[in-house]
Amino acid sequence: MSTGPDWLGSVRRVLSLLRALPPHVRRVAMRRLVETRGARARRWQRVTVVAPDRLVVVCHGNIMRSAFAVAYLQQQAPHVASRIVGAGTHAVLGRGAQDSALRVAPAFGVPLDAHQAQPLEVVALRAADVIVCMDRANEAHVVARYPFMADRVFLIGDGPADFSHRRVVLDPYARGDAATHAAFQQIVEQLPHWLTVITVPHEPA
């Protein structure tokens, strides 16, 4: 394991995250932190053998990262657009995309002018959904609220590629257009295998 500045920065971010979480959510986050790569891969293989009913992309407020990710995926695969939805663990229903997201998203060919945020509760998770979270706090909150979905909750960097230290996309909220652009670029790079999961034909019943 690297012991350079990037590693130290990651450790500090994780410690800061854990301190900020409510105790019951912190316990979930700690369990996920010690999950092995092999265990993640096995979970991914189990839930993607048959295409999930929906791909649910989750971030904090559903006004930047998940809003962009869903719009991008729907544009890439319009034939399954209705099976790709977004939500926020702390979203305000009907809130529009954040200003920086509105400015940056068109550079990727994805306008967000019509976006309206959805709280996770509004989405009503189903047993056959797969949930893709942008960061560890999102992941922990989802698993804490819906423990029956635990095996179907992943970070965006999980899956066959397993981006290792880039498994999360940090929240660019209030950090300016450059940070938003970097976050959106990372999302675009890490979405292809999730698009494959949702577009695999369902096996006959």
N, C-alpha and C positions, 0 to 999 in steps of 0.2 A: 504494500500500500504506500502511495506517495505521501511524503511528509512535507511537501512544499506549501507555498502560500495558498494555492487553490484548495488543498486538502484542509488546511487550517480554517480557511474561510467557510468551507462546507460544515465543519464541526461547529463553528460559532453560529452559523445559521440554524443548524439543527437544535442546538442548545437553546437558542433564543425562541425557536418555534415551540419546543417542549414547555418552556416556562410560560408562554402565552396561552397555552391550551387549558381548558377546564380539566380537572383531574381525570374524569372518566374518558375524555377524548385523548388525554395524554397517554393513558395506559394502552389505548389502541395504537397510537402512533409508535410507541416503544416496541410493541409486538411486531409491527410492520418493519421497523428499522432493522430487526434482527432476522427477518425472513431471508433465506438464502436465494441466490440466483436460480438454483435448481428448483426450489419450491415454487418460485414465481413462474418459471417456465412450464412446470407441470400444471399449474392452475390455468395458465394461458392456453395450453394445449387442450385441456378438458373442456373449456367453455367455447372454444372456437372450432371444434370438430364439426358442429352444425352452426350455421350462421345464427347469431342472436336475433331476436325480434327487433330490438332497437339498440343503437349505440347512443349512450347518454354521456355527453361531455360536460364536465363539472369544473367550475372554478369558484372563486369567492363571491363575486357579485353578478356574474353573468353579463358583464358590460364591456369586457375586453377580451380575455383569452378564450373562453369557451364560446363567446359570441362570434369571434372571428373563426375559430376552428369549425364550428357548425356551418357557418356560411360558406367557408372554403370547401368543406366536404360535400355539402349539398350541390355546390357548383360543379365539382368534379364528378359527381355521380347523381345526376338529377333523377334517375329512375328509382333510386332508393332514398330520395331526399326526405320523405315522410318518416323514415325509420331512423333518422339522425336528429337528435334534439339536444338542447343545451339547458343548463340550470346553474344556479349558484347556491352555495351553502348558506349564504347570508344575503341573497338577492332581494331587491325591492320590486315587487310585481309591476311590470309595465315600464320600468325605467329604461331610458334610451342608452345607447352605447356611449361610453365616455368620450370626451372631446378628442383626446389623442388617438383613440381607436378609430374615430370617424375620419380623422385626417390621414392616418397611416394605411388603413385597410385598402383603399383604392389602389395603392401602389402594388398590391397583390391581386388586383382585379376583383376585389370583393367589397362592394359598398355595404355599409352597416346602417344606413339612414333609417331603415324601417325596423330595426331591431327593437324588441321589447323583452326586458329581462323576466326570467321565471325563477321563483324559488324552487328548491329541490322538491318540496312537498307537493307543489302543483303538478310536477311531472308524474308523480305516482309510479315509483319503480316497480317493474314486473320481474317475476322470477326468471324470465328468459332474456332480460336485458344484460348488456355489458356496460359497465360504467368506467369511463376514462377520466382520471383526475389530473389536474395540472400540477399540483404540488402536494406535499405530505400532509399539510393541514387540511386541504380539501379531502384527501383520502381518509384521514382519521375521522373527520366529521361524518363522512358518508357511512363508514363502517360502524361508527358508534350509534348512529341513528337507525341503521338498517343492518343489524348483524347477520340476518338471514341471507344478505347479499354479499357477505365478506369475500367469498371465493370469486366473485365476479367484478370486484373493484380493483382497478389497476392505475398505475401512474402512466402518463403519456409515453414515457421512455421504456416501458416494459414491452414484452413480446419477443419475437424471434431475434430482432436486432439488438435488444437490450443495450441502450445507450450508456449504461454504467453511470458515471458521475453526472450525465446529462439526462437523468430520468425525470427531472422536474423542469417546468418552465416557471421561473420566478415572476411574481406579480409586478407588472410595470406601472401600476397605478401611481399617478402623481410623480413619475420619474422622467417625464418628457417623451418627445417623439422618438428619439434615438433608442431609448430603452424599449418602447413599444414596438418599434420596427424589429429590433433584435429578438424580442419575444415571439413576434409573429413569424419571423424567419425560422426560428427553432421549431415552432409548431408545424410549419409547412414541411420541414425536413423529417419530422417524427410521425406525421399522420399516415403515410402510405400504407403501412401494414394494417392499420385500423380500418382503412377503407377496404382493404382486401377482406377483412373479417366480415364486414357488413354486406359486402356484395357477393359473397359465396352463396350459391343457390341453396335453398333449404332442401334437406333430404326428404323424400316422400314419406308421408305419415304411415 
